[in-house]
């Protein structure tokens, strides 16, 4: 009972002491509160001023908001701190300084979350998403926009709902979800018009116009952009500057081919952006001006503006703009035939694929680091508060010890208090542990979602890079094949003249070596097409003895110079005419024989072919090919690696013998495509024997016709040759003359149409790449009966240096009847013309 009385007295005195202390504190801080009220008004005025300068003088916005932030920090006014940080971030966003903008928006969001200000959280989240969208991190951007939309919908904030719908729609569009984007924009436009919100109305119209423009609906896009621009000219419009809209109108006119109007609108956009200092818009507009000059054939101006855009985009970390300008520069230099620079820019463009990932990773690290710093500050603040609290507790205990002498009562109270604190601490730690586990699960789920999106984007970029590479290789192949066609053609003509036998042999070796050079070029193209899965084998009849002889002749001079005995043997029971892909077989033999010659200094190199299996029921035959040499050989370990891309026996072999290491890779892929297999028998220092098997179909009809049939009567034709290269035209004219035909040459598609409207020809040999009008356009015009062509159904045969499947498909689609690649095979040409 005495203990209870003592406790009652202790509690009463303790409450009295605390009341006195609280009254003293309130009295001491009264004057400070009055001063804080004055400062709060100053902060509000500064923030309102900073917002008014945003779209015209963003630097002024940052200056005023920074002053407001300093005062609010001194005042410890969290809500006004968050508002000041938001205005600073908005200023940096308008200037295009995206990293600084992201940093300040995240600080603002953190404080709004701390004070549970829903409107501030929604506003900051929306703008954080907008910056992530600029930086190309669309998945993270979408998370923030959807969070903002959810909050605005809770409070039925019409303007906020419209803004969040538009920003989320922009992300959907960039992620390829056009329908979802358009649905968001239309909802936002309806809400904005009902709410008479001019700013959101303009943003919704611009976003809808973008969808029309990406769909090539230029008229609708133009009318939508112009409607948005007219609203920005109204006196009561307080939104962002119209530079972006003017840039978009320029895009439409560029798509319509009206380059003068496009440049006019781009320059208006550029002037406004530079006046305000909007670096994002400046970089975009400079890029579009460069593209316009490129498309209109003004390549020097195009290069100037594209380089300006690229440099600025590098400064402000706009990787998407950097990639687009590098791609456009590569295309421009390709058009100018400056392939060295075109390749340099293409390599930079490809590297940015990895740079984009690094940039996004850097952004994530910056965000995590910033969050850690905030938590560290809060932790230090908590420690200080606890130290102060502990000090006060000690003072109270001293005071209580003076007032109360009873140690028993004090001990009892301390025991109860300690037990309560321990229980509270245990509960708090348990809640913190549960919260941490939930956060980790959520972060892991989000990370997996982001990784999946990164993979999808990386795959899309890889496909785009592969397409660009194929286009570049096709251009190089065409440029090299054109002169080689003339060399092989004139050699062929001269070989069949009245030269002495020795000269004919030498010219045949020149021809075979040129064909070997073509095979090396074809290696690169075939590797590219095999990698992309576009390689298709042909099925034509060919003479195997002649094919093997031409391959051996290509290495005749190499064999003489190195004291190598070069020979070949074809079994007598192998049919002369078989059906398959002669080009693929020739390339396999070139690669294997070329390797044998390269790695043999003296001795023997031999090709042998025998029948592995005769499939009489299917009229097929399985042949076994062997390319044997007495060269340096291959160790057992290296034999497992030689078929890999860009691989040779060892590094010393590359230094001594050269080569790219693609020959065996391509040969193995060809053999596998033909249903065969390849292996090697070799020992280090004792030579190598590469063996492969391939199954062919036997052409019995050709063999019988060759032996029994009388040659059919040859037609005499009048052929039109559409060819812009004079040497190639002369080769074809000479071939036709030898075959007994007459011909006439047109330098381009327009000249060909003119001649076809005046004269009656029996067939047309059509080049693909020609100035003014190419072969595809000319063929389409012939089939449509344009320019009064006399015979729209005249046989048209493609004769081109393009050896890629895409061009062959386009040729047949345009209406051509056959497709021949240079160099011209006179026998195949004769056969096709006789079938006309």
Secondary structure as the mmCIF struct_conf table of DSSP 4:
data_model
#
loop_
_struct_conf.conf_type_id
_struct_conf.id
_struct_conf.beg_label_comp_id
_struct_conf.beg_label_asym_id
_struct_conf.beg_label_seq_id
_struct_conf.end_label_comp_id
_struct_conf.end_label_asym_id
_struct_conf.end_label_seq_id
HELX_RH_AL_P HELX_RH_AL_P1 UNK A 2 UNK A 28
TURN_TY1_P TURN_TY1_P1 UNK A 29 UNK A 29
HELX_RH_AL_P HELX_RH_AL_P2 UNK A 30 UNK A 52
TURN_TY1_P TURN_TY1_P2 UNK A 53 UNK A 56
HELX_RH_AL_P HELX_RH_AL_P3 UNK A 58 UNK A 75
TURN_TY1_P TURN_TY1_P3 UNK A 76 UNK A 76
HELX_RH_AL_P HELX_RH_AL_P4 UNK A 78 UNK A 95
TURN_TY1_P TURN_TY1_P4 UNK A 96 UNK A 96
HELX_RH_AL_P HELX_RH_AL_P5 UNK A 98 UNK A 114
TURN_TY1_P TURN_TY1_P5 UNK A 115 UNK A 116
HELX_RH_AL_P HELX_RH_AL_P6 UNK A 118 UNK A 134
TURN_TY1_P TURN_TY1_P6 UNK A 135 UNK A 136
HELX_RH_AL_P HELX_RH_AL_P7 UNK A 138 UNK A 154
TURN_TY1_P TURN_TY1_P7 UNK A 155 UNK A 156
HELX_RH_AL_P HELX_RH_AL_P8 UNK A 158 UNK A 174
TURN_TY1_P TURN_TY1_P8 UNK A 175 UNK A 176
HELX_RH_AL_P HELX_RH_AL_P9 UNK A 178 UNK A 194
TURN_TY1_P TURN_TY1_P9 UNK A 195 UNK A 196
HELX_RH_AL_P HELX_RH_AL_P10 UNK A 198 UNK A 214
TURN_TY1_P TURN_TY1_P10 UNK A 215 UNK A 216
HELX_RH_AL_P HELX_RH_AL_P11 UNK A 218 UNK A 232
TURN_TY1_P TURN_TY1_P11 UNK A 233 UNK A 233
BEND BEND1 UNK A 234 UNK A 234
TURN_TY1_P TURN_TY1_P12 UNK A 235 UNK A 236
BEND BEND2 UNK A 239 UNK A 239
TURN_TY1_P TURN_TY1_P13 UNK A 242 UNK A 242
HELX_RH_AL_P HELX_RH_AL_P12 UNK A 243 UNK A 255
TURN_TY1_P TURN_TY1_P14 UNK A 256 UNK A 257
HELX_RH_AL_P HELX_RH_AL_P13 UNK A 259 UNK A 276
TURN_TY1_P TURN_TY1_P15 UNK A 277 UNK A 277
HELX_RH_AL_P HELX_RH_AL_P14 UNK A 279 UNK A 295
TURN_TY1_P TURN_TY1_P16 UNK A 296 UNK A 297
HELX_RH_AL_P HELX_RH_AL_P15 UNK A 299 UNK A 315
TURN_TY1_P TURN_TY1_P17 UNK A 316 UNK A 317
HELX_RH_AL_P HELX_RH_AL_P16 UNK A 319 UNK A 335
TURN_TY1_P TURN_TY1_P18 UNK A 336 UNK A 337
HELX_RH_AL_P HELX_RH_AL_P17 UNK A 339 UNK A 403
HELX_RH_AL_P HELX_RH_AL_P18 UNK A 407 UNK A 495
TURN_TY1_P TURN_TY1_P19 UNK A 496 UNK A 496
BEND BEND3 UNK A 497 UNK A 498
HELX_RH_AL_P HELX_RH_AL_P19 UNK A 501 UNK A 531
TURN_TY1_P TURN_TY1_P20 UNK A 532 UNK A 533
STRN STRN1 UNK A 540 UNK A 543
HELX_RH_AL_P HELX_RH_AL_P20 UNK A 544 UNK A 554
TURN_TY1_P TURN_TY1_P21 UNK A 555 UNK A 555
HELX_RH_AL_P HELX_RH_AL_P21 UNK A 556 UNK A 561
TURN_TY1_P TURN_TY1_P22 UNK A 562 UNK A 563
STRN STRN2 UNK A 564 UNK A 570
TURN_TY1_P TURN_TY1_P23 UNK A 572 UNK A 573
BEND BEND4 UNK A 574 UNK A 574
BEND BEND5 UNK A 576 UNK A 576
STRN STRN3 UNK A 577 UNK A 580
HELX_RH_AL_P HELX_RH_AL_P22 UNK A 582 UNK A 598
TURN_TY1_P TURN_TY1_P24 UNK A 599 UNK A 599
BEND BEND6 UNK A 601 UNK A 602
STRN STRN4 UNK A 603 UNK A 615
TURN_TY1_P TURN_TY1_P25 UNK A 616 UNK A 619
STRN STRN5 UNK A 620 UNK A 629
BEND BEND7 UNK A 631 UNK A 632
HELX_RH_AL_P HELX_RH_AL_P23 UNK A 636 UNK A 639
TURN_TY1_P TURN_TY1_P26 UNK A 640 UNK A 643
BEND BEND8 UNK A 644 UNK A 644
TURN_TY1_P TURN_TY1_P27 UNK A 645 UNK A 646
BEND BEND9 UNK A 649 UNK A 649
HELX_RH_AL_P HELX_RH_AL_P24 UNK A 651 UNK A 657
BEND BEND10 UNK A 661 UNK A 661
HELX_RH_AL_P HELX_RH_AL_P25 UNK A 663 UNK A 673
TURN_TY1_P TURN_TY1_P28 UNK A 674 UNK A 675
STRN STRN6 UNK A 677 UNK A 682
TURN_TY1_P TURN_TY1_P29 UNK A 684 UNK A 685
BEND BEND11 UNK A 686 UNK A 686
STRN STRN7 UNK A 688 UNK A 698
HELX_RH_AL_P HELX_RH_AL_P26 UNK A 700 UNK A 708
HELX_LH_PP_P HELX_LH_PP_P1 UNK A 709 UNK A 715
STRN STRN8 UNK A 718 UNK A 722
BEND BEND12 UNK A 724 UNK A 724
HELX_RH_AL_P HELX_RH_AL_P27 UNK A 726 UNK A 738
TURN_TY1_P TURN_TY1_P30 UNK A 739 UNK A 740
STRN STRN9 UNK A 742 UNK A 746
BEND BEND13 UNK A 747 UNK A 748
HELX_RH_AL_P HELX_RH_AL_P28 UNK A 749 UNK A 758
BEND BEND14 UNK A 759 UNK A 759
BEND BEND15 UNK A 762 UNK A 762
STRN STRN10 UNK A 763 UNK A 766
BEND BEND16 UNK A 768 UNK A 769
BEND BEND17 UNK A 771 UNK A 773
HELX_RH_AL_P HELX_RH_AL_P29 UNK A 775 UNK A 783
TURN_TY1_P TURN_TY1_P31 UNK A 784 UNK A 785
HELX_RH_3T_P HELX_RH_3T_P1 UNK A 786 UNK A 788
BEND BEND18 UNK A 790 UNK A 790
TURN_TY1_P TURN_TY1_P32 UNK A 792 UNK A 793
STRN STRN11 UNK A 795 UNK A 800
BEND BEND19 UNK A 801 UNK A 801
BEND BEND20 UNK A 804 UNK A 804
HELX_RH_AL_P HELX_RH_AL_P30 UNK A 805 UNK A 814
TURN_TY1_P TURN_TY1_P33 UNK A 815 UNK A 815
BEND BEND21 UNK A 817 UNK A 817
STRN STRN12 UNK A 818 UNK A 821
BEND BEND22 UNK A 822 UNK A 823
HELX_LH_PP_P HELX_LH_PP_P2 UNK A 824 UNK A 824
HELX_RH_AL_P HELX_RH_AL_P31 UNK A 826 UNK A 834
TURN_TY1_P TURN_TY1_P34 UNK A 835 UNK A 835
#
